[in-house]
Structure formats: C-alpha cells, structure tokens
Amino acid sequence: MTSEESQNKLLARRFLEEVASTGDVDRLPEFLAPDFVVPHSNISGIEGFRDHVLEFHRCYPDLAVTVEGQVAEGDMVVTWWTLRGTHLGEFGGVPPTRKQITLRGVNVQKIRDGRIVEHSGGSNSLEALLELGVVRWAGGGGGATTTAQPGDAPNGVVEE
C-alpha cells in the first residue's frame, strides 16, 4: 500500500469517527472538497452533506459509527462500518420509537488532494426498518407489508 493510500484510508476513517459519529459538522471542510458530490442522490457540496449528517443526529442523537475495515486502491477507499443508535427523533415521517437500531454499510469514496470529492455506498436499511417495526415480514403479526420471506421464490412462484 502506498503512503497516499494509507493517508486516504485514515481520512475516510477520521471522517466517520470525528464527524459522522459526533455530528461536528463545522469540521466538514477538513474532510470534504468544495465540489463534493453524492452521485446517486441530490446531495452536493459541503452544505448539502451538512444537512444529511444533522438529520441523522436529530433522529439518532446517540449514534456511534464503528469502522469495521477498509481497503484502498489509488484514490478510492472502501470502508465498511456499523452504526448504532436510538431512534429518538422523527425520520422520514416515522415518529420516534425509542428503539435501538444497528445499521451496517459500506462507503466508497474518491479522494483528491486530501479531501473526499465523491461518496457512494449502501447500507442495510431494511434491517433497521424491521428493528424499528416500520415494516414486518409476513407472519410477524398485525398487518404485514409483504408476504415474501427470505429464500422465497420470486413472485411466490415455484417451478416444478
């Protein structure tokens, strides 16, 4: 691993530990480039991401992100992480449930000149929604939102 790749991994880790976990959005300019983008969303620029971080902290004020591992190649860093928090604020129209969630995800970040310029990734949002009781598997009681079960055939059709 090159020195630049090591520095990029450290930047991505520090971003999660020092900004995402703490909500210290005043430090975003240390980590994000002015032309920062999240291509799969409408988030762009430092202010756009600031709002995103604050929204999570309003919903999960005790949230903590743990970095589970990282790999880097050139200007790209992949970080897998676990977020834990208590749902104490409205999020996406869902009123507070006071339930604990665990959200696991992966960040893929492009870094240029010591700042993150592009962010993408994904998380297991369905698992968190299940933990909050917002959605339920069929048979889970009280108005299931789906009849699918893990391992079911697509559309419930089994070919013989």
C-alpha positions as CSV (number, residue, x, y, z in Angstrom):
1,M,0.0,0.0,0.0
2,T,1.3,3.4,-0.9
3,S,1.6,6.3,1.5
4,E,-1.2,8.1,-0.3
5,E,-3.5,5.1,0.1
6,S,-2.7,5.0,3.8
7,Q,-3.5,8.7,4.2
8,N,-6.7,8.3,2.2
9,K,-7.8,5.4,4.5
10,L,-7.0,7.5,7.6
11,L,-9.1,10.4,6.2
12,A,-12.1,8.2,5.5
13,R,-11.8,6.6,9.0
14,R,-11.5,10.0,10.7
15,F,-14.4,11.4,8.8
16,L,-16.7,8.6,10.2
17,E,-15.2,8.8,13.7
18,E,-14.8,12.6,14.1
19,V,-17.8,13.9,12.1
20,A,-20.4,11.2,11.4
21,S,-20.3,9.9,15.0
22,T,-20.1,13.2,16.7
23,G,-22.3,15.4,14.4
24,D,-19.5,18.0,14.4
25,V,-20.5,19.4,11.0
26,D,-18.3,22.5,11.4
27,R,-15.4,20.2,10.6
28,L,-16.8,19.1,7.3
29,P,-14.5,21.4,5.3
30,E,-11.5,19.5,6.7
31,F,-12.8,16.3,5.0
32,L,-14.9,17.3,2.0
33,A,-13.9,19.1,-1.1
34,P,-16.0,22.2,-2.1
35,D,-17.2,20.3,-5.2
36,F,-18.1,17.2,-3.1
37,V,-21.0,15.1,-4.6
38,V,-23.0,12.0,-3.8
39,P,-23.9,10.9,-7.4
40,H,-26.9,8.6,-6.5
41,S,-28.7,11.4,-4.6
42,N,-29.4,15.1,-4.7
43,I,-26.7,15.8,-2.1
44,S,-23.9,18.0,-3.3
45,G,-21.4,20.4,-1.7
46,I,-20.5,20.7,2.0
47,E,-23.8,22.3,3.0
48,G,-25.8,19.6,1.4
49,F,-23.9,16.9,3.3
50,R,-24.1,19.0,6.5
51,D,-27.9,18.8,6.4
52,H,-27.7,15.0,5.8
53,V,-25.4,14.5,8.9
54,L,-27.6,16.7,11.1
55,E,-30.8,14.9,10.0
56,F,-29.3,11.6,11.2
57,H,-28.2,13.2,14.5
58,R,-31.7,14.6,15.1
59,C,-33.2,11.2,14.6
60,Y,-30.4,9.2,16.4
61,P,-28.8,11.7,18.8
62,D,-26.6,8.9,20.5
63,L,-25.5,7.4,17.2
64,A,-22.0,6.0,17.1
65,V,-20.2,4.7,14.0
66,T,-17.6,1.9,14.2
67,V,-15.2,1.3,11.3
68,E,-15.0,-2.5,10.8
69,G,-12.5,-2.5,7.9
70,Q,-11.1,-0.7,4.9
71,V,-9.3,-1.2,1.6
72,A,-7.7,1.4,-0.6
73,E,-6.5,1.4,-4.2
74,G,-5.2,4.6,-5.7
75,D,-7.7,7.5,-4.9
76,M,-10.5,5.1,-3.9
77,V,-11.3,4.0,-0.3
78,V,-13.9,1.4,0.7
79,T,-14.9,1.4,4.3
80,W,-17.3,-1.0,5.9
81,W,-18.9,0.2,9.1
82,T,-21.6,-0.3,11.8
83,L,-23.8,2.4,13.1
84,R,-25.8,2.0,16.4
85,G,-28.2,4.5,17.8
86,T,-31.6,5.0,19.5
87,H,-34.5,6.3,17.4
88,L,-35.4,9.4,19.4
89,G,-36.4,11.8,16.6
90,E,-38.7,11.7,13.5
91,F,-37.0,10.4,10.4
92,G,-38.6,10.1,7.0
93,G,-42.0,10.7,8.6
94,V,-41.6,7.9,11.1
95,P,-42.2,9.1,14.7
96,P,-39.7,8.2,17.4
97,T,-39.9,4.6,18.5
98,R,-37.2,4.8,21.2
99,K,-35.8,1.5,19.8
100,Q,-32.2,0.7,19.2
101,I,-31.0,0.1,15.6
102,T,-28.0,-1.4,14.1
103,L,-27.2,-0.2,10.6
104,R,-24.3,-1.8,8.6
105,G,-23.0,-0.3,5.5
106,V,-20.2,0.4,3.0
107,N,-18.8,3.7,1.9
108,V,-17.0,4.1,-1.4
109,Q,-15.1,7.4,-1.5
110,K,-12.9,9.1,-4.1
111,I,-10.3,11.3,-2.5
112,R,-8.3,14.1,-4.2
113,D,-5.8,16.4,-2.6
114,G,-6.6,15.2,0.9
115,R,-10.4,15.7,0.6
116,I,-13.3,13.5,-0.2
117,V,-14.7,14.5,-3.6
118,E,-17.2,11.7,-4.2
119,H,-19.2,9.5,-1.9
120,S,-21.4,6.5,-2.7
121,G,-22.2,3.2,-0.9
122,G,-25.1,1.5,0.7
123,S,-26.5,0.2,3.9
124,N,-28.9,-2.5,5.3
125,S,-31.7,0.0,5.7
126,L,-34.3,-2.8,5.6
127,E,-32.9,-4.4,8.7
128,A,-33.1,-1.1,10.6
129,L,-36.7,-0.6,9.4
130,L,-37.5,-4.1,10.7
131,E,-35.9,-3.3,14.1
132,L,-38.0,-0.1,14.3
133,G,-41.2,-2.1,13.5
134,V,-41.8,0.2,10.4
135,V,-42.0,-2.9,8.2
136,R,-42.6,-6.5,9.1
137,W,-42.2,-9.9,7.4
138,A,-45.5,-11.8,6.8
139,G,-46.4,-13.8,9.8
140,G,-44.8,-11.2,12.0
141,G,-48.3,-10.1,13.2
142,G,-50.5,-7.2,12.6
143,G,-50.7,-6.2,9.0
144,A,-47.5,-7.3,7.3
145,T,-46.4,-5.1,4.5
146,T,-45.1,-8.0,2.4
147,T,-45.8,-11.7,2.0
148,A,-42.2,-12.5,1.0
149,Q,-39.9,-14.4,3.3
150,P,-36.2,-14.7,3.0
151,G,-35.4,-17.5,0.5
152,D,-38.8,-17.4,-1.2
153,A,-39.0,-17.8,-5.0
154,P,-39.6,-14.5,-6.9
155,N,-43.3,-13.7,-7.0
156,G,-44.0,-16.7,-4.9
157,V,-43.9,-18.9,-8.0
158,V,-42.2,-22.3,-7.6
159,E,-41.4,-24.0,-10.9
160,E,-41.7,-27.8,-10.9
